Amino acid sequence: MKAFIFILFFSLPSLPIFSQILNPIIEEKVELMSIVFRLSEAEEYSQTNIPKYAKVIDSCFNSFKGDELITLTKEIRKKNEVAYDAVMSMALLIEIDSGNIILKNDVLIGSLDNRWGNYTEAFLILLNKFYKKTNFHKFYNDNALLYAKTKKRFSEIANKIDTAWFEHFYGEQTKGRFNIILSLANGGGNYGPRIDYANGQHNFYCILGIEDTDSTGFPVFNVDYSIKIIIHEFNHSFCNQLIENNYMQMEPSSTIFYKKIKNSMKSNAYGDPKIMQTEILVRAATIMYFKEHKATEKELNKMTGSEIRKGFFWIKPLLQSLEHYDSSRATYPTLSSYMPQIILLQNSLNPNELLKKFDCTGETEIIDFSIRNNSENVDPNITKLILKFSTPMNGTFGISPGKGGEKYFPNNISFNWVNNDKTEIEITFDLMPDKKYTLKFPSSFIFDENNCMLKQTYFLNFKTKK
């Protein structure tokens, strides 16, 4: 799908709205904070999506795992749950000036995540010591080639983002800049913080992690995926405040909804109903962006279905409400002015009825397995299993141990779709001789192109020969 940079003219405000040219950067302070939390064994900052870089980080800094800063960081994490976006909130509010780390003095206090509490001053003192004793600036300079190549590879994607849409959709002049920071030490984590300055200016951020590398060890980017993440994170800069300002009126209903999907939300680190409410507004706004940028109906349905499966099962009525807002701008010039309607919608929805409606079971079947069920003499050197579906699938796929449990589940399982319409999938694994295997293909893990579950759950049992 193509996205274009263009100029929009909108009645409010009267000045033309210009899309900004985005130049991705790699910030020393962001890498510093990510590495500090990696040393503190924070799971979300301990991924190794760039193996060569992770190896260099560990060789340079693992000897500092017992440092007083790391001890304090573990305490802050345990007592105040400083994690994920709270870490990046601090990263953006500090600056490195002549080798010293200081807190910016021109930002509003509320820009720092409140989870830091009273730890801010003590943390900055120890962070300064850590920065100097580890000679962190040398580490940052030594990796200049990796950083430069990463930015160059990403620059084409950055040029596809239409930042003017945000001012148009939310109906407010941003009075600031949009920024993309590539963070190589973040693993796959992505964040969308916003910094508000005392002079009324704002800065909006997408801090983008790295998902994969090529055979040379340098980061690579999937264009469509990266654009979706960027739009999602920039929407946070607007939606977070809208939910914060209106949440009291939504809290009772939000709490009921959260109980229905608590496990799904917690698996994505959405630990309370307010975060859940922010996330669904962000996700709906992101779909609105792509709708206005010529996404096909099939693509929009796939995006919507994906959000429903993640637990946001009331996103369809929310999208309908946002479409009404977007067609009624004379009455509702800003999304802020429309929030009472979203509150009314949220409080009127029946979660039980919605769950029934979106629990869709389709007619798609698995019509062929390359290994016949209940086979007794399968070659243990076989490394692939091919599944064929009766209709195109949407790309969501899951597999789990069968009736025999983990003991009879193959090692090193991975999969990829064989063709573009996703009617065939190739599963790779390692088998051992003279062993029974049981695999389960749950209907609730596998969805067709209409976002409906597989018609039934399938099992595959077989035994390898000696």
C-alpha positions in Angstrom: 0.0 0.0 0.0 1.3 3.5 -0.9 1.2 6.5 1.4 2.1 10.0 0.2 3.4 13.2 1.7 1.0 16.0 0.8 -0.5 19.3 2.0 -4.0 19.3 3.6 -6.2 22.3 3.9 -8.6 22.2 6.8 -11.1 24.8 8.0 -9.8 24.7 11.6 -7.2 26.0 12.0 -7.2 28.4 9.0 -3.5 28.0 8.2 -2.5 25.1 5.8 -1.2 22.0 7.5 2.1 20.7 6.2 3.4 17.1 6.4 6.8 17.1 7.9 9.8 15.4 6.4 11.0 12.8 8.9 14.7 12.0 9.4 15.2 8.9 11.6 17.9 9.3 14.2 19.6 7.0 16.7 20.0 8.7 20.1 22.8 8.0 22.5 20.6 8.6 25.5 18.0 6.1 24.3 20.6 3.4 23.8 22.0 4.2 27.2 18.7 3.7 29.0 17.9 0.6 27.0 21.2 -1.0 28.0 20.9 0.0 31.7 17.5 -1.9 31.8 19.1 -4.8 29.8 21.7 -5.1 32.6 18.9 -5.0 35.1 17.4 -8.1 33.4 14.2 -6.3 32.3 12.7 -8.8 29.9 11.4 -6.2 27.4 14.9 -4.8 27.1 16.8 -8.1 27.0 15.9 -9.3 23.5 18.8 -10.0 21.0 17.2 -9.1 17.7 20.6 -7.8 16.5 22.9 -10.6 17.7 26.2 -8.9 16.8 25.2 -5.7 18.6 23.9 -7.6 21.6 27.2 -9.5 21.8 29.1 -6.2 21.8 26.8 -4.7 24.5 27.3 -7.7 26.7 31.1 -7.8 26.3 31.3 -4.0 27.1 28.8 -3.8 30.0 28.2 -7.2 31.6 31.0 -6.6 34.1 28.8 -3.7 35.5 25.8 -5.8 36.4 26.7 -5.3 40.0 26.9 -1.6 39.7 25.0 0.6 42.2 22.9 2.0 39.3 21.8 -1.5 38.3 20.9 -2.3 41.9 18.8 0.9 42.1 17.2 0.2 38.7 16.0 -3.3 39.9 14.5 -1.7 43.0 12.7 1.0 40.9 11.4 -1.7 38.6 10.2 -3.9 41.4 8.6 -1.2 43.7 7.3 1.2 41.1 6.9 -1.0 38.0 9.1 1.2 35.9 9.2 -0.7 32.6 8.4 -0.5 28.9 7.4 3.1 28.0 8.3 4.6 31.4 12.0 3.8 30.6 11.7 5.7 27.3 9.9 8.6 29.0 13.1 9.2 31.1 15.3 8.7 28.0 13.7 11.6 26.2 13.7 14.0 29.2 17.5 13.7 29.8 20.2 15.3 27.7 24.0 14.7 27.5 25.8 18.0 27.8 29.6 18.0 27.8 29.7 14.5 29.2 27.1 15.2 31.9 23.6 13.8 32.0 21.0 16.4 33.1 17.2 16.6 33.2 15.8 19.1 30.7 14.6 22.2 32.4 12.2 23.5 29.7 9.7 20.6 29.8 6.5 20.3 31.8 6.7 18.1 34.9 3.9 15.8 33.6 6.0 14.7 30.6 7.9 12.2 32.9 6.0 9.0 33.6 4.7 9.2 37.1 6.0 5.7 37.9 9.5 7.2 38.5 8.1 8.9 41.6 10.8 10.1 44.0 13.5 8.0 42.4 14.4 10.5 39.7 17.2 12.5 41.4 18.9 9.4 42.8 18.7 7.6 39.4 20.2 10.5 37.5 23.1 10.8 39.9 24.0 7.2 39.5 23.3 7.3 35.8 25.9 10.1 35.5 28.5 8.0 37.3 27.7 4.9 35.2 28.0 6.9 31.9 31.5 8.1 32.8 32.9 4.9 34.4 31.8 2.7 31.5 33.1 5.2 28.9 29.7 4.9 27.2 30.3 7.7 24.7 33.2 5.7 23.3 30.9 2.6 22.9 28.3 4.8 21.1 31.0 6.2 18.7 32.5 2.8 18.1 29.1 1.6 16.6 28.7 4.6 14.3 28.9 2.5 11.2 26.0 0.2 12.4 23.9 3.3 13.3 24.6 5.0 10.0 23.7 2.0 7.9 20.5 1.4 9.9 19.4 5.0 9.4 20.1 4.8 5.7 18.1 1.6 5.3 15.1 3.2 7.1 15.1 6.6 5.5 12.9 5.5 2.6 10.2 4.3 5.0 10.2 7.6 7.0 9.4 9.5 3.8 6.1 7.6 3.4 4.5 8.9 6.7 1.9 11.6 6.3 2.2 13.6 9.5 -0.4 16.2 8.3 -3.1 13.6 8.8 -2.7 13.8 12.6 -3.5 17.5 12.7 -6.4 17.0 10.4 -7.9 14.0 12.2 -7.5 15.3 15.7 -8.3 18.9 14.6 -5.5 20.5 16.5 -2.3 22.2 15.5 0.6 20.2 16.9 3.0 23.1 17.6 5.9 20.8 17.4 7.7 18.1 15.5 7.2 14.4 14.8 10.4 12.3 15.5 11.4 8.8 14.7 14.1 7.3 16.9 15.5 3.9 15.9 16.6 2.0 19.0 18.9 -1.0 18.4 19.0 -2.0 22.0 15.2 -2.1 22.4 14.7 -5.5 20.8 11.2 -5.4 19.2 9.8 -2.9 21.6 8.1 0.2 20.2 6.9 3.3 22.1 5.1 6.5 21.5 5.9 9.1 24.1 5.1 12.8 23.9 7.1 15.7 25.4 5.3 18.9 26.3 7.4 22.1 26.8 6.8 25.1 29.0 6.6 27.4 26.0 3.5 25.4 24.6 5.5 23.4 22.1 5.2 19.6 21.8 7.3 16.8 20.4 5.8 13.6 19.3 7.9 10.4 19.1 7.9 7.0 17.7 10.7 5.0 19.3 11.0 2.0 16.9 12.7 -1.3 17.8 14.4 -3.7 15.4 12.7 -6.9 14.4 15.2 -8.6 12.2 18.6 -8.6 10.5 20.0 -9.8 7.2 22.8 -12.3 6.6 25.4 -9.6 7.3 24.0 -8.8 10.7 22.6 -5.4 9.8 18.9 -4.4 10.6 16.3 -4.9 7.9 12.8 -3.4 7.9 9.4 -4.6 6.6 7.9 -1.5 5.0 4.2 -2.2 5.7 4.8 -3.4 9.2 7.1 -0.4 10.1 4.6 2.1 8.8 1.8 0.6 10.8 3.9 0.7 14.0 4.9 4.4 13.4 1.3 5.5 12.8 0.3 3.5 15.9 2.9 5.1 18.1 2.3 8.7 16.9 -1.4 8.2 17.7 -0.4 7.6 21.3 0.7 11.2 21.6 -2.9 12.3 21.1 -5.0 9.4 22.4 -3.2 9.1 25.8 -4.3 12.6 26.8 -7.8 12.2 25.5 -8.3 9.1 27.6 -6.6 10.6 30.6 -8.9 13.6 30.5 -12.1 11.5 30.1 -11.4 8.2 31.8 -13.4 8.9 35.0 -16.6 8.8 33.1 -15.6 5.6 31.3 -14.0 3.7 34.2 -17.0 1.5 35.4 -17.6 0.2 31.8 -13.9 -0.1 31.1 -13.4 -2.2 34.2 -16.2 -4.6 33.1 -14.6 -4.9 29.6 -11.1 -5.4 31.1 -12.3 -8.4 33.2 -13.4 -10.1 30.0 -10.0 -9.9 28.3 -7.6 -9.5 31.3 -5.3 -12.4 30.2 -5.0 -11.1 26.7 -4.3 -7.6 27.9 -1.7 -8.7 30.5 0.1 -10.8 27.9 0.7 -7.5 26.0 1.7 -5.6 29.2 -1.6 -3.7 29.3 -2.0 -3.9 33.0 -5.2 -2.0 33.7 -8.5 -0.8 32.1 -7.2 2.7 31.4 -4.3 1.4 29.3 -6.7 -0.9 27.5 -9.0 2.0 26.7 -6.1 4.0 25.4 -4.9 1.1 23.2 -8.3 0.5 21.5 -8.6 4.2 20.7 -5.1 4.2 19.3 -5.8 1.1 17.2 -9.0 2.5 15.9 -7.4 5.8 14.9 -4.6 3.8 13.2 -7.2 2.0 11.1 -8.8 5.4 10.2 -5.4 6.6 9.0 -5.1 3.7 6.6 -8.7 4.0 5.5 -8.0 7.6 4.5 -4.8 6.5 2.7 -6.6 4.2 0.3 -6.2 0.8 2.0 -8.5 -1.7 0.4 -11.6 -3.1 2.2 -9.8 -6.4 2.5 -6.8 -4.8 4.1 -9.0 -2.8 6.6 -11.0 -5.9 7.5 -7.8 -7.8 8.1 -6.5 -5.0 10.4 -9.9 -4.9 12.3 -10.0 -8.7 12.6 -6.5 -8.7 14.0 -7.4 -6.3 16.7 -10.5 -8.3 17.6 -8.4 -11.4 18.1 -6.0 -9.5 20.3 -9.0 -8.8 22.6 -10.3 -5.5 21.4 -13.6 -7.1 20.4 -15.6 -3.8 20.4 -13.4 -2.0 17.9 -16.0 -2.2 15.1 -18.6 0.0 16.9 -15.8 2.4 17.9 -14.6 2.6 14.2 -18.2 3.4 13.2 -18.3 6.2 15.7 -15.0 7.6 14.5 -16.3 7.6 10.9 -19.4 9.6 12.1 -17.0 12.0 13.8 -14.9 12.4 10.6 -18.0 13.1 8.6 -19.4 15.7 11.1 -16.5 18.0 11.5 -18.7 21.1 11.4 -20.3 19.9 14.6 -17.2 18.3 16.1 -14.1 20.2 14.9 -11.8 18.2 17.2 -11.7 14.6 18.5 -11.6 16.2 22.0 -15.0 17.8 21.3 -16.3 14.4 20.2 -15.1 12.4 23.2 -18.5 12.7 25.0 -20.0 10.6 22.1 -17.2 8.0 22.6 -18.0 7.9 26.3 -21.7 7.4 25.6 -20.8 4.6 23.2 -18.4 2.8 25.6 -21.0 3.0 28.4 -23.8 1.6 26.2 -22.0 -1.5 24.9 -22.9 -5.0 26.2 -19.6 -7.0 26.3 -21.4 -10.3 26.4 -23.4 -9.6 23.3 -20.4 -8.3 21.4 -18.3 -11.4 22.3 -21.0 -13.6 20.8 -21.1 -11.6 17.7 -17.4 -11.6 17.0 -16.8 -15.3 17.9 -17.0 -16.3 14.2 -16.5 -19.9 13.1 -16.1 -20.3 9.4 -16.2 -23.2 6.9 -12.5 -23.4 6.2 -10.9 -26.9 6.6 -7.5 -28.4 6.4 -7.8 -30.6 3.4 -4.4 -32.2 3.3 -1.4 -33.1 5.5 1.9 -34.1 3.9 2.3 -36.6 6.8 -0.7 -38.9 7.0 -2.4 -39.0 10.4 -1.6 -42.1 12.5 1.4 -43.1 10.3 3.6 -45.6 12.1 6.8 -45.5 9.9 7.6 -41.8 9.2 11.2 -41.0 8.2 12.8 -39.1 11.1 14.9 -37.1 8.6 11.8 -35.4 7.4 12.0 -31.7 8.4 8.9 -30.3 6.8 5.1 -30.7 7.1 2.8 -29.1 4.5 -0.8 -28.2 5.4 -3.3 -27.2 2.7 -6.4 -25.1 3.5 -9.7 -25.1 1.6 -9.8 -21.3 1.4 -7.3 -18.4 1.7 -6.2 -17.6 5.2 -5.4 -14.2 6.8 -1.9 -15.2 8.0 -2.7 -15.9 11.7 -1.6 -19.4 12.6 -0.9 -21.4 15.8 0.1 -24.9 16.7 0.3 -26.6 20.1 1.2 -30.0 21.6 -1.4 -32.7 21.1 -2.9 -35.1 23.5 0.6 -36.4 24.5 1.7 -33.0 25.7 5.1 -31.4 25.4 6.9 -34.8 25.6 5.6 -35.7 22.2 6.0 -32.3 20.5 8.7 -31.8 17.8 11.7 -29.5 18.6 12.5 -26.2 16.8 9.2 -25.6 15.2 8.8 -22.7 12.8 6.5 -22.0 9.9 6.0 -19.8 6.8 3.2 -19.4 4.2 4.1 -21.0 0.9 1.9 -18.9 -1.5 0.5 -15.4 -1.6 -3.1 -16.4 -0.9 -2.0 -18.4 2.1 -3.7 -21.6 1.3 -0.5 -23.6 2.0 1.7 -23.4 5.0 5.1 -25.1 5.6 6.0 -26.1 9.1 9.6 -27.0 9.9 10.8 -29.1 12.8 13.4 -31.6 14.1 12.3 -35.2 14.6 13.9 -38.1 16.4 13.8 -41.8 15.4 11.5 -44.3 17.0 9.3 -41.6 18.7 5.6 -40.8 18.8 4.5 -37.2 18.0 1.2 -35.5 18.6 0.3 -32.1 17.3 -2.7 -29.9 17.7 -4.0 -27.2 15.3 -6.6 -25.3 17.4 -9.4 -23.7 15.5 -9.0 -20.6 17.8 -5.4 -20.1 16.6 -6.1 -20.2 12.8 -8.3 -17.7 10.9 -9.4 -17.4 7.3 -9.4 -14.2 5.2 -12.8 -13.2 6.7 -11.3 -13.4 10.2 -13.3 -16.5 11.1 -11.9 -19.4 13.0 -11.1 -22.7 11.4 -14.2 -25.0 11.1 -12.7 -27.4 13.6 -9.6 -28.3 15.6 -7.3 -30.8 13.9 -4.9 -33.3 15.4 -1.9 -35.0 13.8 -0.4 -38.2 15.4 2.5 -40.2 13.9 5.5 -42.2 14.9 9.0 -42.2 13.3 10.7 -45.4 12.4 13.9 -46.7 14.1 
